[in-house]
Amino acid sequence: MGEKDGLHKEFKVKTAKREAFEETGLRITDLELFGIYSGEKCFVDYPNGDKVYSVQIIFKAKQYTGELGRSDLTNISLFPKTEQKALKYL
């Protein structure tokens, strides 16, 4: 991996950590790339008429600290690993 690729990876990891903290109040560490998704499954047609294709870069955090609940989301939860297979990611 070249220097430029390493910088992009570092930026994505820092962004994931910052977003996780802002949305959940958790400080995540030891991140592993889970997947990169785009295409038809990532299309959203918003009520205001906006139509958006997103690119989703998903990381899995192996450790975290803090208390869950900083988010303005109405339904946020942690799931044990044994239940994660039942979740529908996309």
C-alpha positions, 0 to 999 in steps of 0.5 A, a space after each residue: 500500500 502506498 503512502 497516499 493509500 495509507 493516508 486515506 485509510 487513516 482519514 477514514 479510521 479517524 472519521 469513523 471514530 469521530 462519528 461514532 463518538 458524536 452519534 453514540 458517546 462511545 470511544 471506539 478502538 481497534 477498528 477493522 474494515 467490515 465492508 464498503 457498499 454502494 450501488 442500488 442497495 444504497 439508493 435513497 429517495 427522500 420525501 423532499 424529492 432528493 435522490 441519493 446514492 451513498 457509499 458506505 464504509 463500515 468498520 467493526 470496533 472490537 473495543 469501546 469505552 463510554 456510555 451509550 446514549 449521547 445520540 439524538 437517535 430514538 432507537 439505539 442499542 448494542 447487540 451481543 455478537 451472538 445476535 448480530 447474524 440475525 441483523 439485516 445490514 443492508 
